[in-house]
C-alpha cells in the first residue's frame, strides 16, 4: 500500500460507506503535495477504495470564467478553478461533466448519468435537479480535504430551496448561457446567480460534531472532515426553516 492509499484508507475507514456510495471531494492539495503526495495517486486511491460500484464526484466550477461577457460553457474545453486535484480529475478521470455554466461537477462511476443529467434544467446553480440535490437519495458523503465547510457546495442547495429570495438574484435578472456537451450538442441555460454574501457555512461543524455526524482528522498536517450529505443537509434545512437568513454572517 502506497502512502496515498494509506491516507485514503485512514480517512474513509471512519465512514460506513456502502459499496454503491457517492463521494464528493472538495480539496486543497498544496500542503499534501509539499509533503510528497501525488495527486493522481491520491485519486487512484479514492477510486480503488470506492470500488466499481461507487461514484466519485468533484466540483468543476467555472463561475469566474463563464460570465455574461463570455457566455459559453464547453464540457471539455472550459477549465475549472477549484484546485489541482479537481482539475486533474476532470481532465483525466471523469466520464462526464454536468452542463452548467458556473457550478458544474465532474464524475465517474455508475451513478454519474443520473446525477449529472439534469443540472441544466433549472435556473439556479444547486437546485433539486442538480447533482447535489439528486444525491440526497443516495448513500452520499462529502470529504473536505485541506478545506473547511466554507467549500461545501451542497449547503447552497438548502439556501435555494428554503429562501431563494435571500440568496439568489431574482428571475428577471437571470442570465443566458450556451452550454455545449462533449458531443457538440448545445443547450441554453438560464441562470440566477447566488448573491455574493458573507456566508457562515462553518457554523454547522460544531453541531454535526456534537451529534457524532462529522468525522475529522489530519493527513501530514492537512486536515480533513467527512460527513454524510443527508446529515449535513438535515442540519442546514432545519436551521434555515427556523431562521431563513441564518447563513448570513453577523
C-alpha positions, -999 to +999 in steps of 0.1 A: +000+000+000+015+034-010+012+064+012-017+079-008-037+046-004-029+045+033-041+081+037-073+074+019-079+042+039-073+061+072-099+087+061-127+066+045-123+039+070-141+061+095-173+060+075-198+032+069-200+037+032-219+012+011-205-004-020-226+019-041-217+051-022-213+085-038-183+106-026-180+143-032-144+156-027-136+193-021-099+197-018-068+219-015-039+197-023-009+221-019+001+210+016-002+173+007+020+179-024+045+197-002+047+165+019+053+144-012+019+131-020+010+128-057-024+140-069-030+112-094-020+085-069-044+101-044-073+100-070-064+064-079-066+055-042-100+072-038-113+052-068-098+019-055-114+025-021-148+032-036-147+002-059-165-004-091-200+003-078-190+036-061-192+071-077-166+098-073-176+134-078-155+166-077-165+202-084-156+217-117-168+253-111-162+280-137-181+310-124-150+331-127-146+322-164-181+318-178-197+353-174-222+375-192-192+388-212-181+353-221-214+333-220-203+300-234-195+268-214-179+238-231-179+205-212-144+196-222-127+229-230-138+251-202-114+248-173-124+248-137-108+269-109-112+247-078-077+233-074-053+208-089-070+177-077-104+186-091-090+198-124-068+166-127-098+145-120-119+164-146-093+161-173-080+126-168-106+105-149-141+119-152-166+102-175-188+132-177-192+168-165-226+183-158-238+210-182-239+241-160-221+274-167-210+281-131-214+251-108-207+220-129-193+188-114-172+160-129-179+124-120-171+088-127-190+057-116-224+041-120-245+070-106-229+095-130-256+095-157-284+100-132-268+126-110-254+148-138-282+145-164-305+174-152-282+201-140-290+224-169-328+222-164-334+246-135-324+283-134-303+281-101-269+266-095-276+240-069-313+231-075-332+199-067-322+187-102-285+194-097-261+166-087-262+180-051-300+179-050-303+144-065-277+128-043-299+133-013-315+100-024-281+082-023-256+069+002-236+101-003-207+116+016-187+148+014-150+148+021-133+181+028-096+177+023-075+206+033-106+229+033-135+236+056-172+237+054-169+271+036-163+249+005-193+226+009-214+235-022-242+213-011-252+239+015-263+262-013-290+236-021-308+243+011-305+280+006-321+278-028-350+256-016-358+274+016-350+311+010-343+318-027-352+355-024-325+359+002-297+340-015-304+343-053-309+371-078-345+374-089-358+357-120-359+389-140-321+391-136-314+356-149-286+354-174-285+332-206-256+309-214-248+284-241-236+251-228-220+226-251-216+189-242-187+167-254-206+156-285-211+192-297-248+195-287-257+229-272-284+239-248-294+273-235-292+276-197-309+304-178-291+312-146-300+331-114-266+336-097-261+335-060-258+368-042-222+374-030-229+374+007-207+368+037-218+333+044-211+314+076-210+277+065-186+266+092-213+272+119-226+237+111-194+219+120-198+220+158-234+210+155-225+180+135-197+171+158-220+172+188-243+147+172-214+124+162-221+131+125-188+146+115-156+127+113-123+146+113-085+141+114-054+151+095-030+136+070+005+150+071-008+182+088-036+185+062-070+185+080-099+165+067-136+163+075-161+137+064-199+137+067-229+123+050-249+146+027-281+137+045-268+147+079-254+180+066-285+190+047-308+179+075-290+203+098-289+232+073-326+228+063-337+228+100-316+259+106-330+278+076-366+268+083-362+282+118-344+314+105-341+318+067-312+343+069-292+322+094-263+315+070-255+352+066-226+361+089-233+387+115 
